Amino acid sequence: MASENTAVLAPRTLKSAKTSYDSLRFLPWLFLAPSLVIYSIVVVYPMVYSAYLSLFRWDGVSPTKVYVGLDNYGILFTQNDVFWIALRNNAIWLVAALLLPTSIGLGLAILLNARFRGSHIFRSVFYFPSVLSLAVVGLIWTWIYHPDLGLLNQVLRAVGLKALARNWLSDPNIALYPVIIAATWNAVGLPMLLYLAGLQTIPEELHEAAKVEGANPIQRFVYITFPMLRETTLVVLAIMAINALKAYDIIYAMTNGGPANKTQLLSTWMYFLTYNYNQVGLGTAIAVVLFSLTLIFAIPYIRFMTRKT
Amino acid sequence: MKIRLLQFLSSAGVLVAMACSVPVGTAQESAKPPVPTGNVTFSLWGIASQPWQIMIDDFQKTYPNLKVKWTKYSTDEMKQAVRVASAAGKMSDTWFNWGGSLAAPYDEGGHALEMTPQLMAQYGVDKNIVPAAMELARNKGKLYGIPVWVRPMTIFYKKSLFDKVGLTAPKTFDELEKVCETLKSKGIIPVACGGKFSWMTMRTTDFFVEHFAGPAMHDKLFSLEASYSSPEVIKAFSKLKEWVTKDYFNDGFISLDPAQALPLLQQDKAAMIFQGPWIEDQNIIASHEDPNNYVPIIAPSDQKPVRVSGFQEQLQFWAKAKPDQQKAALLFASFVTTPEVAKRHIADFGAPSAVVGVLPPENRPITTTMANWLQGEVQLYLPTDQALPQELVNAFFQAQDSLVLGTLTPEAACAQIQKAVDQYKAQHK
């Protein structure tokens, strides 16, 4: 009797289990659906639409768009001088963003990782610029760099270094670098914080053992600290690179891309072409170029983070 | 976008227009704008620093069933918001805008409501707004908004500093150059300028073009009928270069924020500045300074008719707004441009009103002086960044700033602008 029942019920149970397994397979997608819908609307669709617009000549307002194929890309690469200036500036900005905030942040983190009275206050002080918006940072540093009334030139004159005083943001040969310094002041807090967190994970025993073996502080940094911070460094570099390619506000606030477009970045030039100069096709073509450049850093970063998770 | 003809810039002055216009009482009697029934809320996009709240409060008090939802923007945000909204097909019921090439895309793209003669009569526009302001607002003879303010821009000098060095206000171009020379020799910066956005430098460049090319040719340059490579324009650009070389502007002015230029006058480091009447409220009175110490003079171009740079500011209306919202928005613009209402708000405007018979209060000497010019024989020419199609404004700015930096000669700068003009004309045949 019992075996007869089992023989009858078994296929049904299997079928039911398979059905519930099938329905469970879609359950994660169901939970993800709201996020995916929002992500598609606010990220994917605008990106695809921007790429589509880059194939047209359009002022952004008139009801008619003229299809020009890849002409906008041709114009950018062959006729638009400012595009190349912006690309070069982006490269400089990227190198500076990878070197300056990262190394200064690491140095500060090592100093502040030591236990001393008031270390928490110093951590807050050094992190403080990071909580300011880049527009505010831009405003502060614009006044510091003011040729006549600015703190920097006044200090240089007061200490007898008048020859070093200059028009920091007006000289097309150097104007980008004062902006990079201001951006570094703002950016250094994040790597400092990440490195501080990374330093806390290094077992103290390693340093103790190295000390016993006679390693000096530089050797301990080179052979223990820095290798142990490899993952943190990768994350910091990726974030700094992506942020560098996204840089916009501080240029807008400090130089507006000038003088004579000499401090334009791809992001600012994209904005000006699209919103100020009615050249939406060219502006969105820059957006596509910028997006492609960002992917170079974003894909390894995302793969690394996903693998880690 | 097609080339806009700007021949209307040489239209009659505001006073002439005011003199010809219908008396205030008649205007009020004839204008009977329709009032929407029931509760209606409509959206207004306006510049945060402008006195919209005072006008909104007054309007809502008069029409309790109508509510204004004001979204505040900075200048550049405003341009961006309207552009994005027009591309998305969902605009504000009414929005603040400038004129010229900044408004033209919305006019020609079918986004801004055309003020037909019928609408103008219905909302009292033809009676309440001075015709010269309407002429500045017109695009190819049609009106797509209601002008609210007129903003002339010219040279201001600091009286106490001029008195200190024994100078008087220059009346000719030569006198202006002599004044600059004297100021420079006394260690004072002749002209404060904040060229970061290029438009403040452009005011001086435009003035030089007006001086060397004259009003007729200046207008032809704007309508792309004259060449930027012509000797007159090259002379104007050469003069700009000469002033830069002679250090008549402050150090590093090319990247200085315009907001950082006036402090040079306030600290007695500079003596003159190319500005508009808004500095009276926003900067001078706000700093508890005497506005009589900052005197606007008619920029001496030595040309006839006498013109200074200037523009109007208007409210535009979404052509596809819901009927009640559109009516309410039009009523709002009509309300704030009725003379008795405009008189109540003029003290907060910081600019001469575009409304018939409305003069600034006596405690606003700068705005009063400029309003009086406009009531006389002084006319306005649009600044280049409103007169040229926006696609060409960048070419102009880049050439001008490169000239200042010394990376282009005047001839090369002018040729670069003309090249951009030729390309634009070829694309928009």
Interface residues (C-beta under 8 A of the other chain):
Chain A: R57 D59 G60 V61 S62 P63 V82 T142 W143 H146 P147 D148 L149 N167 W168 L169 S170 D171 P172 A175 T255 N256 G258 P259 A260 N261 K262 F272 Y275 N276 Y277 N278 Q279 V280
Chain B: M1 D76 K79 Q80 R83 S86 A87 P105 Y106 E108 G109 G110 H111 G195 K196 F197 S198 N250 D251 G252 F253 I254 S255 L256 D257 Q260 P263 L264 Q267 K269 P389 Q390 E391 V393 N394 Q398 D401 S402 V404 L405 T407 Q427
